[in-house]
Amino acid sequence: MNRHVTSLPIPNHLKTKLVKNGIESVTELKNLRPTDLIKDFGFTRTEVSELYETLDMYKSIKSMSVFELLQQKTDKSNFIKTLTPGLDKILGGGLPLGKISELCGAAGVGKTQVCMQLCVNVQIPEVFGGLGAKAIYIDTEGSFMSNRVVEIFNATGNLLKQNFNLNNRNELIKHNFTIDKILSNIFYYRCVDHVQLLACFNNIKILMEKHPQIKLVVIDSLAYPFRFVDFKDSNSMTMKTNILNNIMSISYELINKYNIAILVTNQMTTRITRDVMSNLSSSNLVPALGETWAHSANLRILLSWKNSKRQASVCKSSYLPDTSIFYKITERGFEDEFLENDSNDTIKNNTNAFLNDSDFTNAQIKRKKFDD
Amino acid sequence: MSPIPLSNLSLPKVLLEKLHQNSIFQVEDLISKAPMELVKLLNSPLSQIEYLYKICFQNLPVEPINIFDLIQKQNEIQSNSNLDIFDKLIFENEILKKGFLSEICGPPGVGKTQFLFQLCSSNFLNKPDSSIIYIDTENNFNPERLVQIAKEKFLYRDKTEDDLTNMTKNIFVYQKFNFSEFDELMKFIEFEIIVKKTSLLIIDSLASIVRREFSGSDPSVLYERSLFLSKISSRLKAIAEFLDVAVIVINQIITISNKPLNNPEFTLKAVETENSTVIPALGNSWTHYVNIRLVLQYVDDERRELLLVKSPVSPFRRYIYTINSEDGFLIEDFEQSSESINPNDLKIRSKPYSK
């Protein structure tokens, strides 16, 4: 239906201005930009805003004031608590909702353990400071162990009992924190290649409509389906970038709609560079998936080995300082490790340790190979 | 995943022709294009592209799995009261778990092959109806030794000679010493596994094949090597998962030096001094690809140890063992320590040769 501008509930002098300039229908009006109205028709800013208010335009565009954002931030339920004080502290409260977080680290450092732990943590009932939500687990490596989830659940239950001074588990059961519930609230996907991974993301869109309580999507690992991409073949490189981008756009869509946390694990790979002058090659350990991907994650956590201790560091974030803590992997998953010499302050600032987050200087191994 | 041709999807004829003109024949080709790229290529509105995507994904069956079923599947290993220490090690740490790709690495002579022979007997005792495929690339396979080790184990479990014969009939050995032969075998391995009802696939060793074929430190060779490794790992994992077998791969060790690169005094002698380290071969990325990593190494002349350094199931564990001329692999001591170890930065101890 094409409405005539004269029928709009706006002051008469505005109507005349419009008709004078040949604007007769509302559709025509809607095609004009505010700058056109001001520049060509001599509208003032107040008049334009009046006009748009009556036209009910641009209502769908949502923005948030910093004030609102700050209020949301202080709202503790905007994080998935890990129940590990040190990790919660360096992450500013836990794994953030509405963000894509990346967990990268060498093999066997505990990435999968953290993922499984978070699937349990996201389900902690609200009375115990959790979210009481559900989780999706996308497994590309085949390392998911449901028996470990049971173990993590038991250990988490014990911790909650201790933290809230509960005498027995009845209190937990009352709030639906039981093993049956925990297991049925993790949706598990097994993907073997990149095509399935993308298909899986499309399936998640439908699943999320049915279960809006889902607050965590874990992909363990995002790197593995792309490791066999031949980097010398430009076609398959484009394919990799496109599929990653498609996955990212679905991720952002889900984040916008449901305010979920997305946790992605990434592998480490050895990058070999050869010095032409001396003909010696050196290698550094860098996260896989390349530089383009490195921009996509909002938060990057690096798990690494320091001698025989494990260390977790925040190394890309717009709101957190670069800090690191020591940790150990226990029955419950990720737990703080307190070193004897500085038990009071395990959190150390190492702002200078990472000059460039994609080039971990302290993870660099330079070596010459003899027989390989 | 097998490619799905777009012609199977009952798309409108006009659209299908357009797609074919742009050499998009399979679902994979289509979904690996960005939506806007397709709009331009096909000259169709975005809504039509979205419809196209929708049809595609309807034909890619991906559904979440119920974890209860998964637990049932993972807990199928029966609890047998008659387990010896070795079998306990295997089952507690789920080394013979279907769907897992496990790796064993260690210096020469530490007992990797002995461990495998023991593993073969364990596997047979628990799944007597299934067979084992053993790919030997180092010409190490010794049937007499296998029978000797199995005999001791079978005595312990009250098994007869017939069982032993039965076992030997169900272990199939493929000796492939060069890369092309190995590659050829890998093409047919899936059929072999199905026909022979295999429950355990052993590659002894992957490293020797890979290192012989991709030798040298030229970046392009290293690149080819890493590509091959990622492909074969994904292949083996798919085999493990969908054909219900456990896959065990043997890895070798290499020596690297800790000396700075641009040191002119740096000579081969450094290998023998403390400036060098022995680590598992095949590189860092490979460590990601395996589900379980076991390390065998020397403690002193007699005793050796087995370390469980990467596993999604168990914490770091240490087993002390000796190699016995009759029983083979004999576990003497077990220790579960709270310490942990970096699976990439192992300093593997070789045999302490006395001067």
Interface residues (C-beta under 8 A of the other chain):
Chain A: A106 A107 G108 V109 T112 Q113 I136 E141 G142 S143 F144 M145 S146 N147 R148 V149 V150 L183 S184 I186 F187 Y188 Y189 R190 C191 V192 D193 H194 V195 Q196 L198 A199 C200 N202 N203 L207 S221 A223 Y224 R227 F228 D230 F231 K232 T238 M239 N242 I243 N245 N246 Q267 M268 T269 T270 I272 R274 S278 L280 S281 S282 L285 A288 W305 S308 K309 R310 K328 I329 T330 K366 R367 K368 K369 F370 D371 D372
Chain B: M1 V27 E28 I31 S32 K33 A34 P35 E37 Y53 F57 L60 V62 E63 P64 I65 N66 I67 F68 L70 I71 Q74 N75 G99 F100 L101 R211 S217 P219 L222 Y223 S226 L227 S230 K231 S234 K237 A238 A240 E241 I254 T255 I256 S257 N258 K259 P260 L261 N262 F266 L268 V271 S276 A281 G283 N284 S285 T287 H288 Y289 V290 N291 R293 V309 K310 P312 V313 P315 S338 E339 S340 I341 N342 P343 N344 D345
